[in-house]
């Protein structure tokens, strides 16, 4: 490919992965270069208004993780949101032209499948039998359980040990001396 340069990228159309999305739903197209602060400022302001009931986040390629981050921030800020998540692939067609036209090389067309995600958040109920559905607060129980386990582990860590660590009983002056054995 060192003898070629990419001249054109065409994103082939694909059907909307989530069916029956109303036309007036706000769509947030998250890109790799998007700033989360800007996306969330607009999205949260819209969702806090009474007129907006649903918002759709989409991202492809390297923007998939940023899309998920935006949705998780939104769910933390605005409680009670229902969610449907769909993963799919977008097909992209790339046209590669030879750098040197006299070399006798043909132009190449490369089709690539790029991972994409589409997440619908709604204040209203969504169909619970839809694959990818998450009810409001479904992960709160998971996080509460994880935090309890972590707190328990921290408590054990503080209580455990032989007492020679910081805060425990120490013999001697702490300057590398060995504790003196008591004769009884």
N, C-alpha and C positions, 0 to 999 in steps of 0.2 A: 504494500500500500504506500510505500515511500515515493512511488512514481505517480501517485494520484493525489488530487485535492478534492475535498468535499465541496460541491457547488450548490446543491439544493437539498433541502430537507422538507418532505411533505408528510404531514400527519394525516393518515387515512381516517375517515369518519368511522365512528363506532356508535352503536346504539347506547342510550342512557342505561346504565346498569340497574338503577332503581326505578321501578315502574310507578306510574301514577303520581309523579311529582308535579304539584301545581305550577302553572306558568309564572306566577308572581313570586316564587321562591327565590330568595337571594342566593346566588352562587358565588362562592369564594374560590377562585382559582389560585391555588398556592403554587408558587414557582420556587426554584432553588434559591433565587436571589431575593425573594420576598422577605421583608422584615416582619417578624412575628408581632412586634409592638404595633405596627401600622395595621396589619390584618385584624388583630384583636380589638383595637380601638374602634374600628368601623363595625365589626361583627357584633361586639357586645352592645354597642349603642343601638344597633338595629334590633337585636333580640330583646333588649330591655323595653323597647317601645311596644305598645299593645297591638299595633297593626301587624307586626311580623310574628308569624307562628312557626315558620320553618326556615332553616338555613342549610345549604348544601356546600360541603367542603370537598374539593377535588384536588388531587396532586398526582404527578407522574414522575417516574424515575427517582432522582435524588430528593425530590420534594415530598415523597411519601411520608418520611419520618416527621418532617415539619408540619405536614397536614395533620398527622395524629397528635402532635404536640398542641396545635391550635385547638383541636376538638377537646382534648383533655383540659386545657385551660378554660375553655368555654363551659364545660360541664362543672368545673369547680366554682366558677363565678356565678353561673345561673343554675340553680338546683331544679330538679324535676324534669330534665330533658330526656326524651326517648331518643334512641339511636338505632340506625340501621347502617351497617358497614358492608360494602361490597369491594372485593378485590378483583381485578381484571387486568388484561393486557391491552395496550394501545399499540397499533401497528404503525411504524414509521418507515417511510421509504426514502433512502438517501441516494443521491446521484453523485457519482465520483467521476471526474474527468481527468484524463492524463495531463500531467504537468507539461510535458514536452509532446506536442502533437505529432512531431516527425518520427517519434519512436515506434509508431505503428500499433499503439495500444488502443483498445476499444474503451468506451465509457462503460462504467459499471453501475448497476442498480442493486442496492442492498436493502433487503427488508428486515427490520428488526422488531422484536416484540419487547416493549418497555412496560414494566410493572406500573400499575396505577391503582389508586384507591379513591373511593367515593363514599362520603359519610354524610348521612342526613340526620340532622338534629331537629327535634320537633317538641313544641310545648304541649301539643295534643297527642293523644294516644296513636300509636302506629300498630299495624298488624303484628301480633305477637308470634304468629306462625311463620313469619317471613325469616328466611335464613339470614343471619347476621344481626338479628334484633337484640338490643340490650335495654332492659327496663331502667328507669331512673334509679340511681343509687346502687346498682348491682355490684359495683366493685368496692363500695364503701365497707361492706362486711369483710371483704378480703383484706383491705388496708388496716382495718381495726384489728383483725386477727394478727397480721404481720407486725403491727406496732406493739401489740401485747407481747408477742414472742421476743421481739427485739428488746423491749424493756426488761423482760425476765432474764434474758441473756446478759444484759448490762448489770442487773442486780447480782447475778451469780458471779460475774467477773469481779465486781467490787468486793464481794464477801469471800471469794476463794483465795487461794494462795497460802503461802507459809507465813505470811505476816512480815516478810522482809522487804516488801515493796514500799512505795511512798504511802504514808499515812498509817502504816502498820506499826507494830511494836518493833523497835530496833534496839539492839544491844550494842554497847560501845558508843564511841563518839561519832561514828559515821564517816570516819576518815580512813577507811581501809583496815581498821583494826579488827582482829578476830574477837568475838565475844569470849569473855573469860568464863571458864567453867567453874561452877560453884561446887564447893566441897560440902557434902552433907553427911 
